[in-house]
């Protein structure tokens, strides 16, 4: 049986090429930010020399003289202008406190403070840029995995992305590392200036050394960018796998010419998703790591799901749960008794479709096809996204009414809505099914899976949304599955101003659950 193999490696290599192209563009942006900062700093140094240097150069005694009042006022105006116009982040504003100078500073300290303003401005810009590209990479990966796994991007993807982006990695957040780099660069520049003044170096010599110092910081920033992009991508992958029912993932080394020995040793190894930890058994294993992961699955099963997607429209998770295990009975293999039962069921299915049409005007998307299951999947009846109904030969009228209501409800929605709003599809459908059965005097098949129905009855009993349970069940059913909960919440909020009563109704609302789901 085929498992994760070259198929997934090829997909990840294609994605890596795309990522590398993006990262090359990001590196250019980082370099431009640094270049602008370096140019501004060089101007500060040139201005300093022009103001204080004599023919023989500049001496340490001259730069140690107290800064003039005019120079201090000029610096103060610049600092205030930066704070006002650049809308600094919280971290940048904290850094600015370092440059609240008094009139007692000397000329060199004032120069370093002026340079510090330029660094704060540049690194604040870098932090904003990193936040954007990290968020984009996270959201892109959620979207990419939804496409691979046939699911939908989570409704709260933006919140998840923000949590992932701002998470700590090896005891520091990306933003904290950015400002660590700023501290390092500021300190190195401070040493460079002091050393240059003591040794009497001219601005041209300082400019060359300034470039070397900046090059080191640019390298560090680009490396941080690559590492953090790999981290957020991995976190988005692991969350997507777990959300779609996978329990394991496979480590996929990047297979670049420079792939390290540690990553090569991990290539092809399978880990539990709950144990996945970037830096330990998931990328990035080291700075600038470009390895990836893939959901660990049976490739034969994946190909079957993919080939039939246009017909069934299910996510891979739903397909595995609802059709991956089913065994269907063909009529040419049925006994005479089974054939008789099958014919009766097909006739009954058409009758129940007509009966349901008397209770709701919503059109049915039922294909007219009945599939006969051997019961190995554990259900009595199920409506497939392809709009066929799968049943066992012992099916009852109640079960068929339930499936025909699905054909008039979630079948009209996009693939993925059922799994996202399972509770608010299954429970209202079963509630309406039972009320129809009562009116038509059809036996009701009880099931513990639908215990949330009792909460719906209690809500209607308290605030009378419908004159009876049948009317209420019909009103609720007529809403789209993804809107039912909020529609009912609005009815509750409009019912009165008794806060204690509203709180109790909210408790009942939140208790409408199906098989552990809460939406």
N, C-alpha and C positions, 0 to 999 in steps of 0.2 A: 504494500500500500504506500502510495507516495505521501510524503510529508513536506514540511517547509524545505525548500531546496533552491535550485538556481532561479526558479520563477521569482521568489521574493528578493533574492540578491540582485537580480536584474532591475526590479522595480526600485529598490533602494539606491542602486547605482545611478539610475536616471534622476532620482530625486536629489542625490548628492551633487550631480552635475549642475542642477538648477540652483541648489543652495550655494555652491561655490561661486557661481556667477553673481548671485545676489551679494555674497560676502565681499567679493571684489569691489562692487559698487559701494558697499558700506564702508570699506577701507578707504576709498577715495574721499568719502564725506568726512571721515575721521581725520585724514591727512589735511584736508582743507581747513578744518577747524583749528588744528594745531598750527598750520601755516599762518593763518590770520593772527593767532595769538602771538606767534613768534615774531611776526612783522611788527605788531604793536609794541612788544617788549623791546625789540631792537630800536624802535623809535624812541622809547623812553631812555634807553642807554645812550643813544646818540645825542639826545637833547641834554642829558646829564653832562656828557663830556663837553658839548658845545658851551654849556653854561659855566662850567667850573674849571676845565682844563686850561693850562697855560702852554706856552711853546714847548716846555720840557715835559709835557704830559700832565698827569694828575697825581697828586700825592695823597697818602692815607690821611695826612693831617688836614688836608682840604676837605675831604669827604666826611671827616669826623666833626666838622663844624656844625653848629646848630642850624637847622633849616630856617629859612626866613619866613616871616609872617605871610608874605605874598605867596610863596611856594606852598605853604600849608593851606591857605585859602583856596588856591587852585586845585590842590588835591581833594579838599573837602567837597568842592563843587562837582568834581568828577565822580567821586564816590556816591554822592546823593543822586546824580544823574543816572548812574548805573542801576541803583536800587529802584529808582522810579520807572525807568524805561524798559528794563530787561525782565521785569516780573520774575525775579529769582525764586527758585524752589526753596523749601525749608532748609535743606542742607547748605545751599549757597548763602542764604541769609545768616546761617550760623557761622560760616566761614568769614563773612564780612565783619563780624564782631572783632576778628583779629586785627582789623585795620582801622579801628577807632583810635586814631593817634592823638597825642597831646602836642602842645607847642614845643615840648622839650626834645623831640627826636632830632637826630642829626641828618645830614644830607643823604648818607648811604641808607639809613633806615627808611627814609622817605622814598628813595628810589625802589627799595625792596617792596615797600607797601604799594607803590604804583604798579609794579610788576604783579604783585599779588592780586590787585583788582582785575587785571587782564586774565590771570589764571582762573579766578573765580568765575568770570564771565564765560571763558572757554569751557570749563569743566561742567558748568551748569548746562550749557548747550549740549555737551556730550551726554549728560545724564538724560536729558529729554529725548535725544536721538536714540539712545539705547532703549529707553522705555518703549518708544514707538516700534522699533524693529523687533524687540523681543515679544511684544504683544502681537505684532503682525505674524511672526513665525509661529506662535502658539495657536492663534486662530486659524492660520493656514493649515496647520497640522491637524487640528480638530476636523476641518473641512475635508482634508485629504483622507483621513482615516474613515470618516463617514462614507466617503465614496467607495473606499476599499471594502468596508464591512457592510455596506448597504443600509446604513442607519442614517439618522439625521443629526445635525450639529446640536448639542445640548442647548436648551432654552437659556440656561444660565452660563453660557460659554464665556461671556465677557467677564463675569465674576470669577469663574474658574481660571481664566487667563491671567487676571490681575493677581490672583493668589499664587499662581505658578511663577509669574515673573518676579514677584517680590519675595519669594521664598529664599531662605538662607541655604547656601551651598558651601560646605567646608567652613562653617561658622561665620560666614559673612554674606550679606546681600550684594547684588551687583552694584547698587548705588554706593554702598559703603566702600567697595573696592575702587570705584571711580575716584572717590575723594581721597582714598589712600594714595592713589597714583598722583593726585594733585599735590598732596603733602610731600611726597618724595621729590617731585619735580621742583616744587617751591624751595625745598631745602637744598637741592643740588644747585639751583640757580643762585641761591644765597651764598653758598660756598664759592661758586664760580666768580661772583662779583667781588666778594671780599678778597679772594686770592688774586684776582685781576688787579684790584686797586693796590694791594700790598706790593705786587710785582711790577706795577706801573705799566700794565699791558694797554695797548691802544684798542679802539673799538673794533678794528678789523680782525684782530686776533681773538677778541672776545666773541665776535660773531661766529667764527668757525667753531669755537668750543660750545657756544650756545646751540648750534645746529646738532652737534654730536649728542648733547644732553637731551634735546628734544627727540632725536631719533630713537633713543632708548624708551622714552615715554610713549611714543607712537607705537612702537612694537608691543609694549605692554598693553596698550589700549586695544589694539587689533586682536591680540591673543585673548583678552578678556571677552571681546565681542564674539569671537568664534566659540569659545568655551561655553558662554552663557546661552548662545543660540542652540548649541547641541543639548544643553541641559533642559531648556524649556520644551524643545521638540520631543525629547525622551519622556518628560513628564506628561505631555499631552498624549503621546502614544500609549503610555501605561494606563492613563485614565480612560482613554477610548476603548482599549482592550477590555478593561474591567467592566465598563458600562455595557459592553456588548456580550458579556457572558463568558469571556475567555479567562482561563486560569493560569496560563503559562505564556511566556514569550521566548523568542530565540534571539540570541546576540548575533549581530551581523557586522563583522569587521569590514572596514571600508575598502580594503584591498588596494589602497594606494601603494605606490612604490616605497613610501616611507612608513607604512603601517608598523606600529611598535610590536614587540614580542608579547606584551601583556594582552593587547587586543587580539593578536593572532591566536593566542592560546584560548581566548574566550569564544572565538568564532564558531558558530554552530551549537554552542551550549544552550540548554534550555533551563529557565528559571521560573519559579512561581512569581506571579505578578505581585502578590502581597509582599514578597521579599525583595522586589525590585528596588534598587538603590543606586542612583547615578553616582559614579565614582567608585562603586564597589563591584557591582555586577551588571551595570548598565552605563551607557555613554552619558557624559564624557568621562572616560577613565583617566584622562590627563588633559592639560591645556591644549587647545586647538584640536581636540579629538573630533573626527568626522564619522565615527561608526554609528550604527543605528540598531533598531530592534524590529521584529515582526511578530505579529500574533502567531502563536504556535497552533497550527490546525492541520487537519487531514486535507491535503491538497486535492485529492479526488473529490471529497465532499464539497470543497470550495468551488471547484470547477462545475460540479452539478448544480450548485446554487446559482452560480454566475450564468450558466447556460440557460437556466429557466427563469431568470430574473424578470424578463419582459412579460412573462405570463403570471408568475406568482406575486411579484412586487414586494416580497418580504425582506427584512433585514436578515443577515446570515444567522443571527441569534434566534430570531423568530422561526426561520426556516428549519433550523436544527430542532427547535422545541416542538414545532407543530407538524413538520412533514419529513424531517430528516430520518425519523425512525419508523414512520408509518409503512405498513404493508397492506396494499389494496388487493381486493379479491376481484378477479375477472369472472364475468358471467359464464364463460365457457368452462370454468373450473368449479362452478357451483353445483350442488345437488339439486334435485327437483324441488325439495322443500325450501331450499335457500332461494332458488329462482322465483318461487311463488311469493316468498317474503319480500324479495327485492322488487318485484312488480307492484306489490301492494304499497310498499314504501314510496316508490316513485309516484304513484297515484296520490298517496297521502301528502307527499311534499307539494304537489301542485295544488291540492285542496287547501293546505295550510297557507300557501302563498296568497291564494285568493282571499282567505279569511283575514289574514293580516292586513291586506289591502282595504278591508272594511274599517279598520281601526286607525289607520294613518294614511295620509295622502302622499307621504314621501315615496318616491319611485324606488323600485327594487333594481339592484344590479345583479341579481342572481342570474347565472349563465344558463340555468335550466338543467345543468348536469348534476347528477348524484354519483358520488364515489363511495364504494362500499369498503370500509376498513375492517380488518380482522380483529380490531380491538387492541392491538399490541401497543398503541400509543397511549392508551388509557382514557380516551374520551369517548363519549356516546355520539356526539355530533360536533362538527366544527365547520365554520364558514371560512374558506380560503380567500386570500386577497385576489386570486384569479376568478373569484365569484362562483366557484363550484362549492357544493356542500358535501362534506365527507361525514358518513354516519356508519354506525354498526347496525346489524340486522334487527337488533332488539330496541331500536329507537322508538320513542313515544312522540305523540303530537306536540306535547309541551316543548320537547327538544327542538323540533322543527320550527315551531313558532319563534323560539329564541334565535335560531340561525337566520330566519327570514327577516327578523328585525335588524340583525347585524347587516344584512344585505341592503337595508334601507338607511343605515346609519354610517358606520365607519367605512363601509365600502366606497363611499363618496369622497373620502378624504385621501390625502397623500400617504404613500408608504411610510411607515414609522409612527403614524398617529396612534395606531392601536397600542403599540408597545409603550409609548410615552404616556398615554392616558388610559391604560388598561382598566383601572378601577372605575373610571367615569364612563367607560363604554359598557363593561360587563354588568355592573350593578344596576344602572338605569334600564338596560335592555332586559335583564332578568326581572326587575320590578314590573315593567310594563307587560312582560310575558305573563306573569302570574295574574295581573289584573285582567288581561284578555282572557285567560283560562277561566277565571271566576265568572266572567260575563257569559262565556260560551259553554260553561259547565264541562270543562275539560280537566281531567285529572292533573294535579300539579306534582312534579317530581322535585322533592325537597333536596337541597344541597347546602352543606355548611359553608361552602365557598362564598355564598352570597349573604352572609349575616349582616352586612352593611345595609341591607334593605330595611331592616327594623329601624335604623336611625332615620332613614328617609320618611318612614311612616310617622315617627315621633315628631319630626320637624313639621310635617303637614298638619298633624293633629294639633300642634301648638299655634301655628299662625295661618292655617287655612289658605294655602297657596291655591289649592284646587278644592272644589266643593266635596270631593271624595278622593280616595286614593287612586282610583282609575284616572280621573281628570288630571290629578297632580303628576302621576306617572307618565301620562301622555305629554303634558306640557314639558316635563324634564327631557323626555325622549326626543322631542322636536328640536332641542338645542344641539349644536355640534358637540361631539365628544369632548373636544378641547375647551369648550366654553361652558360646559354644564356646571362645574363647580363654582365658577365665578358668577354665573347667572343665579344660582341658588343663594350664594352669599349676598347678592344684591337684594333678593327677596327678603332675606333675613334682616338686613340693615334697614330696609324700608318698612319693616313690620312694627316699629315702635321705638321708644327711647328708654325702655327698661334695660339698663346695662347688664343687670344680673341675668335677665332672660336672654339677652343677645349672647352673653358669654356661654350660657348653657347650649344655645343653638349652635354656636361656633364649635363647641366641643363635639356635638353630635355630627356636625358637618365633617370635621376632621376624622371622625371615626368611620366614615364611609370608605372602607378599604376592601381590597380583593387580593388574596394570596400574598399578603405582606406589602402590597404597593400602597402608596399614600397620596396619589394624585388622581 
